[in-house]
Amino acid sequence: MRTTSQLVTLGMPDSDLYNIRDLHLFSAMEDEHFQQLLRASDVQNFPPQIELMSEGDPSDFLHILLSGSVDLFSSWNERETSMATVRPVSTFILAATIKDAPYLMSARTMEKSRIALIPSQDVREVFDKDSQFARALVGELAQCYRGVIKNTKDLKLRTSLERLANYLLRLQARTGGAQTFTLDAEKRRLASVLGMTSENLSRAFKSLQPYGVTVKGRQITISNQQDLEGFAKPNPLIDRR
């Protein structure tokens, strides 16, 4: 059992250390390796809209989001798209750390965020020494890969209207299943995540009205659950994220 004195030696608040240790990635590893991993790490507070990394940069740190939220995005030829939203407590862009490869995405804070930074070199060293950590890390990467496949299927097999309908159903379930709930992102960013323009998103919301979807600002109401699910045809091989 980890004691407070053990945790204080790492120079982080107890709450941050326990949150990191409780992540599946770190929960089964040896205490001495956990201590080694975090000894050179740091926890920082970032204001909103701060770029944490740029795609193409070397992967110097593994990032762990402790509070707030982070937008993973990519740019090309003067175009930009949101790839995913990171919410606490979780790591992000783990593959680049393990591969010692450049970041394939950029990241910026969406709100005030607290982030732990673990040197990537230390992560790779502990990976070679701790079998439980290595096993958990492979599992985490496999889960990320499956998430990418599900997202690709969503984009390639569904129309924009079907993508929006299923997104709303997933968000509804994630926020407790209530008939009325709030969008977790501004509409411009939601359109980017779903591979749509803002104009197409507005039209898509109107097209979902016959299926019981009402929109007031960021508040969504689904008054006919059966009709919306009948149109969306949610599939656990795509939508269980």
C-alpha positions in Angstrom: 0.0 0.0 0.0 1.4 3.4 -0.9 1.9 5.8 2.0 1.7 9.6 1.9 5.5 9.8 2.7 6.2 7.7 -0.4 4.2 10.1 -2.5 5.7 13.3 -1.1 9.1 12.3 -2.3 8.0 12.8 -5.9 7.3 16.5 -5.2 3.7 16.5 -6.4 0.4 17.0 -4.5 -1.0 13.7 -3.2 -4.2 14.1 -5.2 -2.3 14.4 -8.5 -0.2 11.3 -7.7 -3.1 9.2 -6.7 -5.0 10.2 -9.9 -2.1 9.2 -12.1 -1.5 6.0 -10.1 -5.2 5.0 -10.5 -5.0 5.1 -14.3 -5.1 1.6 -15.8 -1.8 2.4 -17.5 0.1 2.8 -14.1 -2.0 0.9 -11.6 -0.2 -2.5 -11.8 3.4 -1.4 -12.2 6.0 -1.8 -9.5 6.2 1.1 -6.9 9.9 1.7 -7.6 9.3 2.0 -11.3 6.3 4.4 -10.7 8.6 6.5 -8.5 11.3 6.5 -11.2 8.8 7.4 -13.9 7.5 10.4 -12.0 10.7 11.6 -10.3 11.6 13.9 -13.2 8.0 14.8 -14.1 6.2 18.0 -13.5 2.6 19.2 -13.1 1.7 22.5 -14.7 -1.4 24.7 -14.9 -2.2 26.1 -18.4 -4.7 28.8 -19.3 -7.3 28.3 -22.1 -6.2 28.2 -25.8 -2.5 27.4 -25.1 -0.8 25.2 -27.7 0.9 22.4 -25.8 2.5 20.7 -28.8 2.6 21.1 -32.6 2.4 18.2 -35.1 5.9 17.4 -36.4 7.6 18.3 -33.1 9.6 15.6 -31.3 7.7 13.7 -28.6 9.6 14.9 -25.5 6.8 14.2 -23.0 3.9 12.0 -22.2 1.0 14.2 -21.2 -1.5 13.3 -18.6 -4.6 15.5 -18.3 -5.6 15.9 -14.6 -8.3 18.6 -15.1 -9.8 20.7 -17.8 -10.0 19.6 -21.5 -7.7 19.5 -24.5 -8.4 19.7 -28.2 -6.3 17.4 -30.5 -6.2 18.9 -34.0 -4.4 18.8 -37.2 -3.7 21.3 -40.0 -2.8 21.1 -43.7 -2.8 23.5 -46.6 -4.4 26.3 -44.5 -7.2 23.9 -43.3 -7.6 22.7 -39.7 -9.7 20.0 -38.2 -10.4 18.7 -34.7 -9.4 15.1 -34.2 -10.5 14.4 -30.6 -11.2 15.8 -27.2 -9.2 14.7 -24.2 -10.9 14.7 -20.8 -9.5 13.9 -17.4 -8.0 11.8 -16.2 -6.2 10.4 -19.2 -3.0 10.3 -21.2 -2.8 11.6 -24.8 -0.6 11.0 -27.8 1.0 7.9 -26.2 2.1 6.2 -29.4 4.5 9.1 -30.3 6.2 8.7 -26.9 6.7 4.9 -27.3 7.9 5.2 -30.9 10.1 8.2 -30.2 8.5 9.7 -33.2 7.1 13.2 -34.1 3.7 14.1 -32.9 1.0 13.5 -35.6 -1.4 16.0 -34.0 -1.2 19.3 -32.3 -2.8 19.9 -28.9 -4.2 23.0 -27.2 -6.2 23.6 -24.0 -9.9 24.3 -24.3 -10.2 25.6 -20.8 -7.9 26.1 -17.8 -6.2 22.7 -17.5 -3.8 20.9 -15.2 -1.4 18.6 -17.0 1.4 16.2 -15.8 4.4 16.0 -18.1 6.5 12.8 -17.9 9.7 12.7 -20.0 9.3 10.3 -22.9 12.7 8.8 -22.4 11.8 7.7 -18.8 8.6 6.1 -20.1 10.6 4.1 -22.7 13.1 3.0 -20.1 10.4 1.8 -17.6 8.6 0.0 -20.5 11.7 -2.2 -20.9 11.9 -3.0 -17.2 8.3 -3.4 -16.0 6.3 -6.1 -17.6 3.0 -5.0 -16.0 3.5 -1.5 -17.2 4.4 -2.8 -20.7 1.3 -5.0 -20.8 -0.9 -2.1 -19.7 0.7 0.2 -22.3 0.1 -2.3 -25.1 -3.5 -2.6 -24.0 -3.9 1.2 -24.1 -2.4 1.5 -27.6 -4.7 -1.3 -28.7 -7.7 0.5 -27.4 -6.6 3.7 -29.1 -6.2 1.8 -32.4 -9.7 0.3 -32.1 -11.0 3.8 -31.4 -9.4 5.1 -34.6 -11.0 2.2 -36.6 -14.4 3.0 -35.1 -14.1 6.7 -36.0 -13.0 5.8 -39.5 -16.0 3.5 -40.0 -18.2 6.3 -38.7 -16.8 8.8 -41.2 -16.8 6.4 -44.2 -20.0 4.4 -43.7 -22.4 7.0 -42.6 -23.8 10.2 -44.0 -23.2 13.5 -42.1 -26.8 13.3 -40.8 -26.3 9.8 -39.5 -23.0 10.8 -37.9 -24.7 13.6 -36.1 -27.6 11.5 -34.9 -25.3 8.8 -33.5 -23.1 11.4 -31.9 -26.1 12.8 -30.1 -27.1 9.4 -28.9 -23.6 8.7 -27.6 -23.4 12.1 -25.8 -26.9 11.5 -24.3 -25.7 8.1 -22.9 -22.4 9.6 -21.6 -24.2 12.4 -19.8 -26.7 10.1 -18.0 -29.4 9.3 -20.6 -31.6 12.3 -19.8 -34.0 13.6 -22.5 -32.4 17.0 -22.4 -28.6 17.5 -22.2 -26.0 20.0 -23.3 -23.5 19.7 -26.2 -20.0 19.2 -24.9 -18.4 21.5 -27.5 -19.2 24.6 -29.4 -21.0 23.9 -32.7 -18.1 25.0 -34.9 -15.8 22.5 -33.3 -18.5 19.8 -33.3 -18.8 20.2 -37.0 -15.1 19.8 -37.4 -15.1 16.6 -35.3 -17.9 15.2 -37.4 -16.2 16.1 -40.7 -18.8 18.8 -41.6 -18.9 22.5 -42.2 -20.8 24.7 -39.7 -23.4 25.4 -42.4 -23.9 21.6 -43.0 -24.2 21.1 -39.2 -27.0 23.7 -38.9 -28.9 22.0 -41.8 -28.3 18.6 -40.2 -29.8 19.7 -36.9 -32.9 21.0 -38.8 -33.1 17.7 -40.7 -33.3 15.8 -37.4 -36.3 17.7 -36.1 -38.8 15.1 -37.6 -37.0 12.5 -35.4 -37.6 14.4 -32.2 -34.5 16.5 -32.0 -34.8 20.1 -30.7 -31.9 22.5 -30.4 -31.8 25.7 -28.3 -28.2 27.0 -28.3 -26.1 24.1 -26.9 -29.1 22.5 -25.3 -30.4 19.3 -27.0 -33.8 17.7 -26.4 -34.6 14.2 -27.8 -38.4 13.9 -27.5 -38.8 10.7 -29.6 -36.0 8.3 -28.6 -37.3 5.4 -30.7 -37.6 7.4 -33.9 -34.1 8.8 -33.6 -32.6 5.4 -32.8 -34.5 3.9 -35.7 -32.9 6.5 -38.0 -29.4 6.4 -36.5 -29.2 2.6 -36.2 -26.4 2.8 -33.5 -23.9 -0.1 -33.8 -21.7 -1.1 -30.8 -18.9 -1.9 -33.3 -18.8 1.8 -34.1 -20.4 3.6 -31.3 -19.1 2.0 -28.1 -16.2 4.3 -27.5 
